[in-house]
Amino acid sequence: MKDPDDKYALPAAAGRKLLDIAKTIEHPFNWVHVEKVNTPFLYGLGAKPAHYGAGIKWLIAEGLIEMQRGGCYFTLTDKAKATA
């Protein structure tokens, strides 16, 4: 059973928060380095690594980010940029 106080237990909730963090980062060439998103998410907000992984997978599945081959950075899609 999931903890009802765990606000990032749902992949969509984690993904939305990760997207919010990514949008606050100034990214040259539209690249967002993963450590600039995962550090505030994991250490600043106290989320778990499983939340991060599920959130990133959700963002990819929803077409909001495109992870680059090496996994060091991702790009925001036009759909992500259009979301509020």
C-alpha positions in Angstrom: 0.0 0.0 0.0 1.3 3.4 -0.9 1.8 6.1 1.7 -1.1 8.6 1.3 1.3 11.4 2.4 3.7 10.5 -0.4 2.9 13.3 -2.8 5.2 11.9 -5.5 4.0 8.3 -5.4 2.1 8.7 -8.7 4.4 9.0 -11.7 2.3 11.9 -13.1 2.8 13.9 -9.9 6.5 13.3 -9.9 6.8 14.0 -13.6 4.9 17.3 -13.3 7.2 18.4 -10.5 10.3 17.4 -12.5 9.0 19.4 -15.4 8.4 22.4 -13.2 12.0 22.2 -12.0 13.3 21.8 -15.5 11.4 24.9 -16.7 13.1 27.0 -14.1 16.6 26.1 -15.4 18.3 28.2 -18.0 19.3 25.7 -20.6 21.6 26.4 -23.5 20.5 24.7 -26.7 17.3 23.5 -24.8 19.4 20.9 -23.0 18.6 20.2 -19.4 21.3 18.3 -17.5 19.7 15.6 -15.4 21.7 16.5 -12.2 20.2 20.0 -12.4 16.7 18.4 -12.0 17.3 15.4 -9.9 19.4 17.1 -7.2 16.6 19.6 -6.2 14.0 16.9 -6.6 15.7 14.3 -4.5 17.5 16.4 -1.9 15.5 19.6 -1.9 12.1 18.0 -1.9 13.0 14.7 -0.3 11.6 12.6 -3.1 12.9 9.0 -3.6 15.0 7.7 -6.5 12.0 5.5 -7.6 9.9 8.7 -7.9 12.5 10.3 -10.1 12.7 7.3 -12.4 8.9 6.9 -12.6 8.5 10.7 -13.2 11.1 10.7 -16.0 9.5 7.7 -17.7 6.1 9.4 -17.5 7.5 12.6 -19.1 8.9 10.5 -21.9 5.7 8.5 -22.4 3.7 11.8 -22.5 6.0 13.3 -25.1 7.1 16.1 -22.8 10.8 15.4 -22.9 13.3 13.5 -25.1 16.1 11.8 -23.3 19.4 11.9 -25.1 21.3 8.7 -25.8 23.9 9.0 -23.0 21.2 9.9 -20.5 23.1 12.9 -19.2 20.6 15.4 -20.4 17.2 15.7 -22.0 15.4 18.3 -24.1 12.0 19.8 -23.5 9.5 19.3 -26.4 7.3 21.9 -27.8 4.4 20.2 -25.9 6.3 20.7 -22.6 7.1 24.3 -23.3 3.4 25.0 -24.0 2.2 23.5 -20.7 1.5 25.9 -17.9 
